[in-house]
Amino acid sequence: MRVVVALGGNALLQRGQPLTAENQRTNARAAMKALAPLALEHELVVSHGNGPQVGLLALEAAAYTDVPPYPLDVLGAQTEGMIGYILQQELGNELPSSKRLASLLTLVEVDGNDPAFGNPTKPVGPVYTKEQADALAAEKSWTFKPDGDSYRRVVPSPVPKRIFGLEPLEWLLAQGCVVTCAGGGGIPVMYTDEPVPAGRRLVGVEAVIDKDLASALLAANLHADALLIVTDVDAVYSGWGTPEQTAIRRATPDALEHSEFADGSMGPKVRAACSFVQETGGFAAIGSIHETQGLLRGEAGTVVAVDAAGLELVGGGVS
C-alpha cells in the first residue's frame, strides 16, 4: 500500500515541554519506532507539524532587532529542514541500513486572496498566560487566541492549492525510498500578477499552512491508499469535553463533516480526512501514534470510509 502519515506536533513536543533539541529528539525517536514497521511493509510518505518550532524561531527573529524579522515562509523552510533531519535520522536508526530515506523541502501554493489572511487561526509557538499574551500583542502586534486555559499566537492558515515537486517524490517512492515532505504544511508560496514582459513570479507568503490539509492534498495527488493522521489522542470524540463524550469508531465523510470540532485542534484533522476520502474513495484514520499499525488495519482510532454507517460510536451506538 501507499500510505501518507501526518504526524501531529506531539511527535516532537508534548504539551508543556520546553522546546529543547533533546526533548524533540526523544519524542521523534518514539514516533519513528511506531512508524518503522510501516516503512518495511509499505510505500511510506511522512509529513509533520511545525507550530511550536516556527513560533520559537519567530520569537528569536523578533528579538534580533538589528534586522527586520524573518518572514514565516522562510521560518517554515528552516523548520522543515530541521525536523526532516531529526525524523530521517531517527527513522534510519530503526530500519536496516539498506533502506533509503529522503527529506524534501516542499513548496505549496496558496491563494493570496484566501479569507484566512483576514482571520488568523493557526496556533504557533508556546503557550502563554493571558498577561503574557496581552503584553506580546501590544509589543509585536501579534494575534492571540485561547488554547485551553492558556493562549497561543495565531497566524493566517490559507488552504493549500497545489504541491510542487510531485515528480521527484514519485521517483523516490519508485526507488523504495521513505520520504519526509510537506512538513508544517509546506512552505507557503503564491504567484504574483506581474505585467508583461516580467511575467508572474513565485514569492513566499506570510502564513503557515495546516499540515493536515496539506497532507490530504498530498495523499490525493499521490493516489495513496490511506491517510493516517496521528496525534496524542486515541480517536475523534463526539461531545468532547462533556460527560457524554464518546469515541467515534467509524464515520462517513458526510456524517463527520456535519459534527462540530474546534478549529485549533481536531477540526482541520477531520476536514483533511474527509477531503481525502471524498476525493479518492480511499480511507483515512485519526488516532494515536502508538497505534499506527492498528490505524492502518482499521482496528484503532476513528476510521473515515464511505461504507461506514453514519457515525458509528464505540460501544455499538450509531449517531
N, C-alpha and C positions, 0 to 999 in steps of 0.2 A: 504494500500500500504506500501511497504518497501521503505523508502526514505533515501538517503545519502545526507546531506547538507555540502558542503565545504565552510567554512567561510573565506573570504578574510582578509588580515591584518587590513583593516579598521574596522573590527568588534571589535577590541581592541584599535586601534590607528588611528586617522585621520592624513592625511599627514600634517607635520609641527608641530604637537602637541608634547609637551615634553612627554617622556616615563615615566610618573608617574603612581603609582598604582591607584591613584584616577581617572586619565583620562581613564585608561584601564577598570576600573570597571564601569565607567559611560557609556562607549561605549558598553561594554559587556551587561549591563542592557538593553540598547536599542535593541541590537541584539537578546537577549533572548525573549524580548517582541514579536518580529517578529516571532520567531520560536515556541513559546508556543502553538499556535493553531494547528500546525502540530503535535506536540508531543501528543496532546489529541486525534487526529484522526488517526494517522498512526504509524507504526513502524519507529522510527527515530534514525539515527546514525549521529553524528556531528563530523566533522573534522575541523581543523583550521590552519591558518598560524602562523609562529613564527619568521619571518625575523627580525623585529625590536628588539624583545626580545633577541634572540640568539646573535644578533650583539652587544647589550648592555652588555650582560654577557661576551662576548669575549673581549670587551674593559676593563671591570673590571678585568678580569683574566690577561690581558696583563699588567695592571697597578700594579699588585701584583708580583713584581719581585723576591721575595724570593723562589718561586717555578715555574716550567715550566707552561705555560698557559694550562688550561684545554682544552681537545680536543672537537671538535664540536659535536661529538656524545653524550658526557656527558652533554654539554650545552643544546643540544636538549632535552635530558631527563629531565633536570631541567625545561626548559620552558614548556614542555608538561605537567608536573605535576602542575606547577603554573597556566597555562592558563586553564587547565582542572578543577582545583579547582574553579577558578573565574566563568567559564561558568556554571559549575554544580550548584554552589550556586545561581547565578542569575536566571538560568532557574527554579530551585526549588522554588524561590520566586514568580514565575509566574504561577506555577502549583499547583494542590491540593497536600496536604501533603502526600497523599497515593501513589502518582506517584513515581515509583522507578527510581533512577538515578545512573549512574556509570561513572567513568573516568578511562581509561586504558592506561598504558604505552605500546606503540606498537613498537615492533622491526620489521624493514623492511629490507629484504635482497637486496643488490646491488652487481654488478659485479665489482671486483677490477680492471678489465681491461677496464671499461667503458671509452670511449673517453672524457667524461665530466671532468675527472681529469686533462686533459691537456688543458681544455678551461673553466675556471670558468665563470659562468653566473648568479648564483643565488644571488640576492641582499640581504644583511643582514645589520642590524644596521641603524643608522640615515643617513640623507643626509648631504653632506659636500660641501663646496666651492672647486674649483679646487686647491687653495693653501693649504687648509687643507688636501685634499686627497693626494696631492703630498708629503706633509710632513709625513703623516702616512704611505704611501707606502715606503718611504725611511727609516723610523724608524722601521717598523714592517714587511716589505716585503709582505704587503698585495696587492691585486689586486683591482683596482677601474675601474668602467665604468660609462659613463654618465647616468644620470637619470633625464630626462628633462633638466632644466638649472643647475642642481646640479650633484653631484657624490655620488655613494654608493659603499661600498665594495662588491665584488662578490666572491663567493666560489663555488667549484665543486657541481654540482647537477646531480648525476647519476640517471639513470632510475630505478624505483623500480621493483624488480623481483618477490618477494614473501612477503606476510604479515604473520607474525607469530601471533598465538593466535586467529584464527578464531573460533575454537570450543567454548571457553568460551564466546566469543562475541555472537555467535549464541544462546547459552544457556541464556544469559542475555536478548536478544531480545524475546526469547520464554517466559520469565517471565514478559514481559511487561515493560522492562527497557529501558529508553532512555540512549544511550551510547555515550560518547565522547571519540574518539580514533584517532590514526594516526595523532596526532597533529604535525604540522610542517613537514608533510610528513612522520612522524615516525622517530624512532631512527635508523640511518643507520648502518647496520652490514654486515659482509661477512664471509665466511668460508675460513680459511687458508688451504693450501695444505701441511699439516704436514705429515712426513713419518710415516709409521707403526713402533712401536705399538702405538705411541702417538695418531695418527688419527687426523682428521681435527678439528679445533677449531673455535668457533664463536667469532669474535672480532669486536670492534667498528671501524668506518670509519670516516675519517676527511672530512665530507661533510654535506650538507643539502639537503634533497630530496624535490623536488617540491611537495607541498601539493595537488595540483590539480591532478597531475598524480597518486599520491598515493591514492587519494580519488576515482579516476576512477577504479583503480585496486581493491580497497576495495569494491566498489559498485558492480563490476562484480563478485567478489568472493562470495559476499553475495546474489547474484541473486536479487539485488534491482530492483524495478520497475522504479525508477527515480533517477537521479543525478542532484542536483541543485548546481550550482557554483555561490555563491552570493558575490557581490563586491560593489564598490562605484560608478559604472556606471550602467545605466539602460539597456544596451544591448551591443552586439558586433556591431561595426560600419564598414561599407565599406568606404574606403577612409578617415580613421580617421586623423584629423588634417588638412584636406584640405577643401576648400569651398564646395566640393561635398560630404562631409561625410554624410552618410545615415545609419540609424539603420537597421540591418538585422532582420527581423521578424521571419523567419523560414529558415532552411537550411538543406540539406542532409549532412552527414559527408564528402562525396567526394567533394562536391562543396565548403564547408567551409575550408577543408584542402588545397585546391588549392589557397586560398587567402593569402595575406601577413599580418602577425601580429607580433608585436615586441616580442622577446624572454623574455624581462624583465617584460612584463605586460600581454597582452592578449594572446600571443602565447601559453603558457602552458595551459591556460584555454580552448582554442579552441581545442588543441590536446587531452586534457583529455576528453572533452565532446564527441568528435568524436570517440575516442577509446572506450568509454563505449557503445555508440550506435552501433558501428560496431560489437562489440563482443557479445552484449546481445540482440539487437533489441529493447531495451527499449528506453526511451527518456531522453534527458538532456536539461537543460535550464541554461542560463547565464544571470544574471541581478542583480538588486538592492536588497539588503537585506530587504528593506522596502516593497518589492513586492513579498515576498516569496510565499505567498498563490497563487498569480496570476501566478507565475512561474510554480508552480505545476499543475495548471489548464491549462497551455499552453496559458495564456492570457497576459503574460508580458514577457519582456526580449527577448532574442534570443533562440528559441526552435530548438534543433537539433534532427531530426527524419528522418527515412528512407523514409517516404511518402511525404516529402517536395518537392517542385518544384524547385530544384536548390537553388539559393539564392533568397529568397522572401524578398524584401525590404519594409520598412514602406512606405505606400502610394500606394502600389499595384504593384510596379515595380518588375521585375524578372531579375536577372543577371546570 
